[in-house]
């Protein structure tokens, strides 16, 4: 069977394909008729589905996180695409290609790891550099760091998303440090690279993205702060104030108590990190919402819970003939000697 991806589904079309069951619930109509409510997914997104006929019989064939082959028809319901399933069969995991079902970063892992090494090489503070090197040489950590998503649902929800997000926040942090006086750039970039490292243990990413027990009970902010303490304990003479400032940035990077931050930003570097993290997460979430939208007849997406609004699918784009739209290199001044004074500790 040829795989049809979620983002290829168009309204009023017949669909025959294999999907991963992300959510599964048995419901009952007002007339007492049972039905199955499903959320099916692949690497391109997810879609709501309903089973009206033989719901109780089919319910016994599979569970959440199983692969199922379905036949059905698509339609628009309450502004979003939905499938009405007429046939459903469970598929053994060995018969599917897992790469079809877990989204991955468009940036090759080796390219991101190379950029990470480059960023660390430009850290001048000897203690921060040693600490970052300890993380890089931790094979178990790096395997997880380069594979994990950055979130379960809101932003960078794909394999490699955590490293991609961390590098993006670090790039934004560098620009902010170059634009404003009095910012410790080494501290800011180091914290940007490490602010979400606790997510390697907060999230699970087998067949689906979910939270681990440790993630639900403790959370990535506290886990990340503990991980930093463990590495710092391995570095003789690491300045106590520097450790305090770095931990504060990790503990406050969500910005407000209502967003899960144990502390609010109280240093200029912590404030910048909070806004750069929030900016990158929201832009990626916006872009992913547009990418996953598969209703071609409307200029608007379905209602987006994160942004609490409908999003406009802009069709006008900057012409490549009107200017150079390429992204700047991460380090435009790599060939120039670094004249910055060493940050005070």
C-alpha positions in Angstrom: 0.0 0.0 0.0 1.3 3.5 -0.9 1.6 5.6 2.2 -0.7 8.7 2.2 0.5 11.2 4.7 -1.8 13.3 6.9 -0.8 16.6 5.2 -1.7 15.1 1.8 -5.3 14.4 2.7 -7.8 16.6 1.0 -11.5 17.0 1.8 -14.1 14.7 0.3 -11.5 12.1 -0.7 -11.1 8.4 -0.2 -8.2 7.5 2.1 -6.4 4.2 2.4 -3.2 4.2 4.5 -1.5 3.2 7.7 -1.3 5.5 10.7 -0.2 5.4 14.3 -3.0 5.6 16.9 -2.1 8.7 19.0 -5.3 8.8 21.0 -8.3 6.4 21.4 -11.6 6.9 23.2 -14.9 5.1 23.2 -17.9 7.4 23.2 -21.7 7.1 23.1 -24.1 9.3 21.0 -27.2 10.8 22.5 -29.1 7.9 21.1 -26.9 5.4 23.0 -24.9 4.3 20.0 -21.2 3.6 20.7 -18.5 5.1 18.5 -14.7 5.3 18.4 -12.9 8.6 18.6 -9.3 8.4 17.3 -6.4 10.7 16.7 -4.2 9.3 14.0 -0.7 10.5 13.2 2.4 10.1 11.0 5.5 12.2 10.6 3.6 15.0 8.8 0.9 15.6 11.5 -2.2 14.2 13.0 -5.9 14.0 12.2 -9.2 13.3 14.0 -11.1 10.1 13.0 -14.4 8.5 13.9 -15.6 4.9 13.7 -19.4 4.7 13.6 -20.0 1.1 12.5 -18.9 -1.9 14.6 -17.2 0.4 17.0 -17.2 -2.0 19.9 -15.9 -4.9 17.8 -13.1 -2.8 16.3 -12.2 -1.4 19.7 -11.0 -4.8 20.8 -8.6 -5.1 17.9 -6.0 -2.5 18.9 -4.9 -0.1 21.6 -3.3 3.4 21.7 0.2 3.5 20.1 -0.6 0.6 17.7 -0.3 0.9 13.9 -3.6 0.5 12.0 -4.4 0.3 8.3 -7.6 2.1 7.6 -10.0 2.9 4.8 -12.3 5.8 5.0 -13.4 9.2 3.7 -12.2 12.7 4.6 -14.5 15.7 5.4 -14.4 19.0 7.1 -15.8 19.1 10.6 -15.8 22.2 12.8 -13.1 23.8 10.7 -10.7 20.8 10.7 -10.1 17.8 8.6 -11.6 14.5 9.9 -11.8 10.9 8.7 -14.8 8.7 8.8 -13.4 5.2 9.0 -15.2 2.3 7.2 -12.5 -0.3 7.6 -9.7 -0.9 10.1 -7.0 -3.5 10.6 -4.2 -3.7 13.1 -0.7 -3.7 11.6 2.4 -5.4 13.1 5.2 -3.0 13.9 7.7 -4.9 11.9 5.6 -4.3 8.7 6.0 -0.5 8.8 8.8 2.0 8.4 9.0 4.0 11.7 10.5 6.9 9.8 7.1 7.5 8.2 5.6 8.1 11.6 8.0 10.1 13.6 8.8 13.6 12.3 12.4 14.6 12.2 14.3 17.9 12.0 15.0 19.0 8.4 18.6 19.9 9.6 21.0 16.9 9.4 22.2 15.8 12.9 25.8 16.0 11.9 25.3 19.6 10.8 23.8 20.6 14.1 26.5 18.9 16.1 29.1 20.7 14.0 27.5 24.0 14.8 27.3 23.1 18.5 31.1 22.4 18.5 31.7 25.7 16.8 29.6 27.7 19.3 31.5 26.1 22.2 34.8 26.9 20.6 34.0 30.6 20.8 33.3 30.5 24.5 36.2 32.2 26.2 35.3 31.6 29.8 37.5 28.6 30.8 35.0 27.3 33.3 31.9 27.5 31.1 33.9 25.9 28.2 35.1 23.0 30.4 31.5 22.4 31.6 30.1 22.4 28.0 32.9 20.1 26.9 31.9 17.6 29.7 28.4 17.5 28.2 29.7 17.1 24.7 31.9 14.2 25.7 29.1 12.5 27.6 28.1 9.9 24.9 24.8 8.9 26.5 23.7 12.5 26.9 24.7 13.5 23.4 22.8 10.6 21.9 19.7 11.8 23.7 20.3 15.5 23.2 20.6 15.1 19.4 17.6 12.9 19.1 15.0 14.3 21.5 12.1 16.5 20.5 11.9 19.9 22.3 8.3 19.4 23.4 5.4 17.0 23.3 3.0 19.3 21.4 3.9 23.0 21.3 7.1 23.5 19.3 9.9 21.6 17.7 7.9 18.4 18.1 10.1 16.2 16.0 13.3 14.1 16.4 16.3 16.5 16.7 14.0 19.3 17.8 15.7 19.8 21.1 19.1 20.4 19.6 17.7 22.5 16.8 15.8 24.7 19.3 18.9 25.0 21.6 21.1 26.2 18.7 18.5 28.6 17.5 18.1 30.2 20.9 21.9 30.4 21.2 22.1 32.2 17.9 19.4 34.7 19.0 21.3 35.1 22.3 24.5 36.0 20.5 22.7 38.7 18.4 21.1 40.1 21.6 24.5 40.2 23.4 26.0 42.0 20.4 23.2 44.5 20.3 23.1 45.5 24.0 25.9 46.6 26.3 26.7 45.0 29.6 25.7 41.4 28.7 28.0 38.5 29.5 27.8 36.8 26.1 29.6 33.6 27.2 27.2 33.1 30.1 24.2 33.8 27.9 25.2 31.5 25.1 26.2 28.7 27.5 22.8 29.0 29.2 21.0 29.1 25.9 22.6 25.8 24.9 21.8 24.2 28.3 18.4 25.7 29.2 16.3 22.7 28.1 18.7 19.8 28.6 16.4 18.3 31.2 14.1 17.4 28.4 16.3 14.5 27.5 14.8 12.8 30.6 11.5 14.6 30.7 10.3 13.3 27.3 10.0 9.9 25.8 10.2 9.5 22.1 9.6 5.9 21.0 6.6 5.5 18.7 5.1 8.6 20.1 6.2 11.7 22.0 5.1 11.7 25.7 6.2 12.5 29.2 8.3 10.1 31.3 7.4 9.5 35.0 10.4 11.6 35.9 9.3 14.4 33.6 5.8 14.5 35.1 6.9 14.3 38.7 10.0 16.7 38.5 10.0 18.5 35.2 12.8 19.5 32.8 13.7 22.7 34.6 14.7 21.0 37.9 16.3 18.0 36.0 18.4 20.4 33.9 19.6 22.4 36.9 20.6 19.1 38.6 22.5 18.0 35.5 24.5 21.3 35.4 25.4 20.8 39.1 26.7 17.3 38.4 29.0 18.6 35.7 30.2 21.6 37.6 31.1 19.3 40.6 33.7 17.7 38.2 35.5 21.0 37.6 37.9 22.1 40.4 37.6 25.8 41.3 34.4 26.5 39.4 33.4 30.0 40.6 30.4 29.8 43.0 28.8 33.0 41.6 29.1 31.8 38.1 27.4 28.5 39.0 24.6 30.5 40.8 24.0 32.8 37.8 23.9 29.8 35.4 21.5 27.9 37.5 19.3 30.9 38.0 19.0 31.2 34.2 17.9 27.6 33.8 15.4 27.9 36.7 13.9 31.1 35.4 13.8 30.6 31.6 10.1 30.1 31.5 9.8 33.7 32.8 6.8 33.5 35.1 5.4 31.3 37.9 2.3 30.5 35.9 4.4 29.1 33.1 6.2 26.6 35.4 9.2 28.7 36.3 10.5 28.2 39.9 12.0 31.7 39.7 11.5 34.8 37.6 14.5 36.3 35.7 16.5 38.6 37.9 19.6 39.2 35.8 19.9 40.8 32.4 21.2 37.5 30.9 18.2 35.6 32.4 15.8 38.1 30.9 17.3 37.8 27.4 17.3 34.0 27.6 13.6 34.0 28.6 12.6 36.2 25.6 14.8 34.4 23.1 13.5 31.0 24.2 9.9 32.2 24.0 10.5 33.8 20.6 12.0 30.7 19.0 9.3 28.4 20.5 6.4 30.6 19.2 7.8 31.1 15.7 8.5 27.4 15.3 5.0 26.6 16.7 3.5 29.1 14.2 5.4 27.6 11.3 4.5 24.1 12.2 0.9 25.0 12.4 1.0 26.4 8.9 2.9 23.3 7.6 0.5 20.8 9.1 -2.6 22.6 7.8 -4.1 20.6 5.0 -7.3 22.5 4.1 -6.3 24.1 0.8 -9.5 26.0 0.3 -9.1 28.4 3.2 -6.6 31.2 3.8 -7.0 30.5 7.6 -5.9 27.6 9.7 -8.2 25.9 12.2 -8.3 27.4 15.6 -4.9 27.1 17.3 -4.9 26.5 21.1 -1.4 27.7 21.7 -1.9 31.0 20.1 -5.6 31.3 21.0 -6.5 32.4 17.5 -6.9 31.5 13.9 -3.7 31.9 11.8 -3.5 33.5 8.4 -1.8 31.5 5.7 0.1 34.3 4.0 0.5 33.8 0.2 2.6 36.9 -0.5 6.3 36.1 -0.1 9.4 38.2 -0.4 10.8 37.7 -3.9 14.3 36.2 -4.1 15.0 38.8 -6.9 14.4 41.6 -4.5 17.4 40.9 -2.2 19.5 38.3 -0.6 17.2 36.2 1.7 19.8 33.7 2.8 20.5 33.3 6.5 23.6 34.9 7.8 26.4 32.6 8.8 26.4 31.8 12.6 29.8 33.5 13.0 30.4 36.3 10.5 33.6 37.3 12.3 35.3 33.9 12.6 38.4 35.1 10.8 38.7 38.2 13.0 40.5 38.1 16.3 38.2 38.3 19.3 38.9 41.6 20.9 36.3 41.2 23.6 37.5 41.4 27.2 37.1 38.3 29.2 33.8 38.4 31.2 34.1 39.2 34.8 33.4 36.3 37.2 
